[in-house]
Amino acid sequence: MAAHPSITVAVHGATGRMGRVLLNAIEHAHDLRLVGTASRSTAIALTEAGEDARLHDTVESMLAAERPDVVVDFSARDAVLPLARAAAQSGVDFVTGTSGLSPEILEELRAIADDHNIGVMVGPNFSLGAVVLERVAREAGRHFDHAEIIEMHHAGKADAPSGSAMATARTMVEARDGKAFTNAESRVVNVDDVRGGDISGVAIHSVRLPGLMAHQQVLLGGPGETLTLRHDVIDRESYMPGVLLAIREVGNRHGQLTYGLGALLWPEQEGE
């Protein structure tokens, strides 16, 4: 029996924390083949990338030399649109886990996917547990009018609040047909911004400390009761099953932007 051809993958942001874990995960996936990497920094020897994966200084040189099926990005927010455009010009599907993308960036990515008939996948969080938490929070938000989110990350995380926290808040509001939550106001505020940020009445609080990885709590309150949902990432390995699923599925979604891993886990309810 002939073997199924492997999906060829290139990784941008390969020398970062997530990038290095992803290289190892791809190398151990029987149906994926790592063909190239790119990074702004070449200081780290990518021995885990394998002999066939060459390190490039730019994504353009990587795409031209390696011709991958999919390029995966874990880098910086300002790099996402240039990367997506470069991938689209080469007819390469694009997956990004870069956090904190604005609605304007998402709309541009949607247009890129449509104009060039490529698959574009954005994952605010590729952890399966985090996506399940978001789904439960979406349902719970239908039944509570007060909600707050506390997200906690390592001290080196560049953005605040996290993309996961913003995505959770937005999907909770969407489940209420856009009806905002009620954000309890303090009559006396002793420290500026102590009540956190706000997305449609959902207060979001960001914690950045050494010793943390990635953690999120969703707190909902009603008369005489509270509900607390919590998810903790202890190791970046937890993101790999979701990233590999996105790599395998993005090629089946040409011409569209897929936002969130939930669309792949529960496709029958996509867009609900």
N, C-alpha and C positions, 0 to 999 in steps of 0.2 A: 504494500500500500504506500502510495507516495505521501511524503510528509507535506503538511500545510506550510506555505511560505510564511516566514516570520515577518512581523511588522517591524520595519526599521525605524529607530528612534534616535533623535538628537536631543541633547539637554543643554539649555542655556541657564547659566547660574550654577554651573557644575561644581564650583569650588566652595559654594556656600554650605550651610548646615544641612538644609534639605537636599540640595543637589548631590552631595556625597552619599547620603543614604539612598537616594533614588538610583544612582549609578549601580550600586550593589544589588538593589531589587530587580532592576532590568536584567542584569547579568545572570540572575538566577531564575528568570522567567523563561520557560521553554519556548514560548511563542513570540518573544520579542528579541530584537537584536540591536544593541547599541552601536551606532556607526560614527557618532561624532559628539563633541562637547564644545561649548563656548563659555567664556567667562571674562569678566573685566579684570580678574586677577588670575595670574598663572603661577602664583607662589606655591601652590600645593601640588605635589606630585600625584597625579590621578592613577595610581597603580591599580585601583579597583575598577577602572574603566575598561580594562581588557586591551589586548593588542590591536584590535580593529578600530577602536574609538580614538580618533585624533583630536587633540585640543586646539581650538581656533581662538583667535583674538576677537573676532566679530561673528555675529550670527550670519551675516551675508556670505562670508567666506565659507562658513560651515555648510550653509544650504547649497551653495554652488558646488562644493567639493563632494559632499556626502549624499545629497538628494534623498533625504529621509522621507518616510511616509508621514511621520508626526514629529513636531518639535515641541518639547515640554519646557516651560519657563518657570523658574523660581528665582526671581531677581528683585527688581525694584519697580515701583508703580510707574515711574516715568519712562520705563523701557517697554512697557506692555504694548502700546500702540505701534511704535516703530517695529517691534518684533512681529506683531500680527500682520502688519503690512508687508514686511519682508517675506514672511511665510506664504502669504496670499499670492504675492507675485511669483513665487516658485510653485504654487499649487500644492502646498504642504499644509496638512491639518495642524491646528494649534491648540495646545492645552496650557493653561496657566493657573498656578496656585498662588500667585502674588496677591497680597492682601490689600483691602481698602480701596477697591476700584469704585470710582464715582458713577452715578447713573449716566453721565455724559460719556464716559469711557465705555461703558457697557453698550450704549446705543451705537457708538462708533464701531465696536467689535461686531455688533449685529449686522451693521451695514457691510462690513468687510466680508463676513461670512456669506451674505446674500450676493454681493457683487461678484465675488470670485468663486462661488460655489464650493467653499471649503467648510469643514467642520471646525467650529470654535467652541471650546469648553472652558468655562471659568468655574473654578472651585474655591469658594471662600474658605472652605474647610474640607479636606479630603478624609478626615477621620470618620469612620462609620458610626462611632458612638456619638460624635458631635452632630452628625446629620440626623440620627434618631432623636436626639434631644431637641433639635430644631423642629422636627415633625410633631413631637409631643407638645412642645411649647405652642406651636401653631394651633393645635386643637384646644389646648387649655385656655389660650387667649380669647377664644370665643365665649368663655363662661366667666371670665374675670375682667373687671374694668380697671384694675390697678396692676401695673407690672414694672419691675425694674430688673436690670441686668448688671451683674458684676463680672467683668472679665479680667483675668489675671495672667500675666505673661512674664517671661524672662526679661531682664533689664535691657537686653540688646534689641528688643523688638522696636522697629522704626516707627510704626504708626499706632495711633490711638484715636478712637477705640478700634478694636480689631475688626477685620472684615466679617468674621463669624458673628460677632455681637450685633453689628449693623444688619446683617442678613437675617438674623433671628428676629430682631425688632421689626423689620419690614415685613417679614412673612406673617408675623403675628397680627400686624395691622391689616394686611391683605385679607387674612382669614375673617376679619370683621367687616369686610366690604369697605375698607378704608376708614372706618370709625376710629378716631383716636382714643387712646387710653386716657384715664384721668391721672394727672401727675399732681400729687399732693404738694402744695406750696407751703414753705416755711414762712411764718410771719416775721421772724427775725433771722437774718443770715449773718453769722459772725465771721465767716470766711468766704471770699468770692468763689463761685463755681463749686461749692461743696456738695451741691445736689447733683452734680454730674451733667453730662450732655443730655440731649433730648431728641428722640425720633418719634414723632406723633404721640407724645405723652409717655413713651417708655424711657425712663431715666437710665442712662448707661454710665457706669463707673469703671474706670480703668486703673489697674494696679500693675506696677512694673517693679519687680524685685529679683535680685540674684537668688538662685535656688528654685525658682518656679520654671515650669515648662509652658503649658497652655491649659488654662482652666476657665470654666464658665459656669455661672449660676444664673438661673432665671427664677425670680421670685414673683409670685402672683398673690394678690390679697383680695379678700372679700369679707363680708360681715362675719366676724367671729372665727376666721380661718385663714391660713396661708398655705401655699403650695410651693415647694422648693425643688427645682430640677437642677442637677449638677452633673458636669462631665469633666474628667481629668485626663489629660495626656501625660503619660509618664515617660514615653520614649517616642522619637520621631518615626520609628518603625510602624506606629499605629496609622500613619497616613498612607503607607505604601499600597495596601489593597485597593484603596479608593483611587489613587493615582493610576495604578495599573489598569483598573477597570475603565477609567477615562481614556487612556491610551488605546485600549482595545475597541471602545465604542465610538469614539469621535469620528472615525471614518464612515460610520453608518448614519451620520447626521450632517451630511453636506448641505450647505446653503442656509444653515441656521446657527444661532448662538444657543448653547445649552448652559444654563446657569444653575449651578448647584448639583452636587452628587445625587440628591434625591430624585432628580429627573431620570437618572439611570437605574436607581434602586426601585422606584415606583413609577415606571413610565406611563401606566394607565391613568395616573392622577396628575400628570404633568400639566401645569398651567391652571390647576384648580385654585 
